[in-house]
Amino acid sequence: MKGILICPTCGQQTLKVKEEAVKGQLLGPTNLTCEKGKWQVCVNDNCDTVYIKNKTVIRKDELKSAVFFKDKTDDALICYCYKISKGEIKLAVEHGCQTTGEVYKYLNKSKKGSCSSNNPLGKSCSNVFKHTLNLLLKDKVL
């Protein structure tokens, strides 16, 4: 199908991602972003490939930090702007927080950031943050 790309490493369908997000995740300055084409991201957590553009493949170990969709540990960053990890959200839940606002307040963090360059998907972390919080709240009840 036209427009649908697959990861050359795992064969899974990829998602479009803004170049700004890729630049924000790279370890150092690079000219990789100068080539023509659109960046894609592989969100398969069993695959080491993160970003793809034409024949260029950027793997997990070439990034500044682990990306949440590849890292299932408590150290996984959920909010990249304020460096909030899954473990910190879990701690907030253990202290009675039930909403994202309560978590931000408990952790003494702001809710405004530069998601387009800080988040590896180039989007707001709010949906992932809410999803993570809901999973942790559900685990707490069980």
C-alpha positions as CSV (number, residue, x, y, z in Angstrom):
1,M,0.0,0.0,0.0
2,K,1.3,3.5,-0.9
3,G,2.5,5.5,2.1
4,I,2.8,2.6,4.5
5,L,6.3,1.8,5.5
6,I,7.7,-1.1,7.4
7,C,10.7,-1.4,9.7
8,P,13.6,-3.0,7.8
9,T,14.7,-4.8,11.0
10,C,11.4,-6.4,12.3
11,G,8.9,-6.0,9.4
12,Q,6.4,-4.1,11.5
13,Q,4.5,-1.1,10.2
14,T,6.1,2.2,11.2
15,L,4.6,5.6,12.1
16,K,5.5,9.0,10.7
17,V,7.5,11.2,13.1
18,K,8.7,14.8,12.7
19,E,12.3,15.5,12.0
20,E,12.5,17.7,15.1
21,A,11.7,14.8,17.3
22,V,14.5,12.7,15.7
23,K,17.0,15.5,16.1
24,G,16.0,15.9,19.8
25,Q,16.8,12.3,20.5
26,L,20.2,11.9,18.7
27,L,23.3,11.6,20.8
28,G,25.2,14.3,19.0
29,P,25.2,16.6,16.0
30,T,24.7,14.8,12.8
31,N,24.1,15.4,9.1
32,L,21.6,12.5,9.0
33,T,18.7,14.8,9.0
34,C,19.9,16.6,5.8
35,E,18.9,13.8,3.4
36,K,15.6,14.0,1.6
37,G,12.7,11.9,2.8
38,K,10.4,11.4,5.8
39,W,11.4,10.0,9.1
40,Q,9.5,6.9,10.4
41,V,9.5,5.3,13.9
42,C,9.3,1.7,14.8
43,V,7.3,1.2,18.0
44,N,7.8,-2.5,18.3
45,D,9.3,-3.0,21.8
46,N,11.1,-6.2,20.6
47,C,13.1,-4.3,17.9
48,D,16.3,-2.3,18.4
49,T,15.5,0.0,15.5
50,V,13.9,3.3,16.5
51,Y,14.0,5.7,13.5
52,I,14.2,5.0,9.8
53,K,14.7,7.4,6.9
54,N,15.3,5.9,3.4
55,K,18.2,3.5,4.1
56,T,19.3,5.2,7.3
57,V,18.4,3.2,10.5
58,I,18.9,4.7,14.0
59,R,19.0,2.1,16.8
60,K,18.2,2.4,20.5
61,D,21.9,2.7,21.5
62,E,22.3,5.7,19.2
63,L,19.9,7.9,21.2
64,K,20.4,10.2,24.2
65,S,18.0,8.1,26.4
66,A,15.8,5.1,26.2
67,V,12.4,5.6,24.5
68,F,9.3,4.7,26.4
69,F,7.9,2.4,23.7
70,K,11.1,0.3,23.8
71,D,11.8,0.4,27.6
72,K,9.3,-1.4,29.9
73,T,11.3,-0.7,33.1
74,D,10.3,1.8,35.8
75,D,13.2,4.0,34.6
76,A,11.4,4.5,31.3
77,L,10.7,8.2,30.7
78,I,7.1,9.0,30.2
79,C,7.4,12.8,30.2
80,Y,10.6,13.8,28.4
81,C,10.3,17.5,29.0
82,Y,10.4,17.2,32.8
83,K,12.1,13.8,33.0
84,I,9.2,12.0,34.7
85,S,9.7,8.2,34.7
86,K,7.2,5.4,35.0
87,G,8.7,4.7,38.5
88,E,8.0,8.3,39.6
89,I,4.4,8.0,38.5
90,K,4.2,4.7,40.3
91,L,5.5,6.4,43.5
92,A,2.9,9.2,43.1
93,V,0.1,6.6,42.8
94,E,1.4,4.9,45.9
95,H,1.0,8.2,47.7
96,G,-2.6,8.6,46.6
97,C,-2.4,10.5,43.3
98,Q,-5.1,9.5,40.9
99,T,-5.0,12.2,38.1
100,T,-2.2,13.6,35.9
101,G,-2.6,16.9,37.7
102,E,-2.1,15.3,41.1
103,V,1.0,13.5,39.8
104,Y,2.5,16.7,38.4
105,K,1.7,18.5,41.7
106,Y,3.1,15.7,43.8
107,L,6.3,15.6,41.8
108,N,6.5,19.4,41.8
109,K,6.6,19.5,38.0
110,S,5.0,21.7,35.3
111,K,2.6,20.5,32.6
112,K,4.1,22.7,29.8
113,G,7.0,21.5,27.7
114,S,8.6,21.2,24.3
115,C,7.1,17.9,23.3
116,S,7.8,18.3,19.6
117,S,11.5,18.1,20.2
118,N,11.8,16.3,23.5
119,N,9.3,13.4,23.0
120,P,10.6,10.7,20.7
121,L,7.3,10.6,18.9
122,G,7.3,14.4,18.5
123,K,3.9,14.7,20.3
124,S,2.5,15.6,23.7
125,C,3.1,12.9,26.3
126,S,-0.4,13.4,27.7
127,N,-2.0,10.3,26.2
128,V,1.0,8.0,27.2
129,F,1.1,9.7,30.6
130,K,-2.7,9.0,31.2
131,H,-2.4,5.5,29.9
132,T,0.6,4.7,32.2
133,L,-1.2,6.3,35.2
134,N,-4.4,4.3,34.5
135,L,-2.4,1.0,34.2
136,L,-0.7,1.8,37.5
137,L,-4.0,2.7,39.2
138,K,-5.5,-0.5,38.0
139,D,-2.5,-2.5,39.3
140,K,-2.9,-0.8,42.7
141,V,-6.5,-1.9,42.9
142,L,-5.8,-5.5,42.1
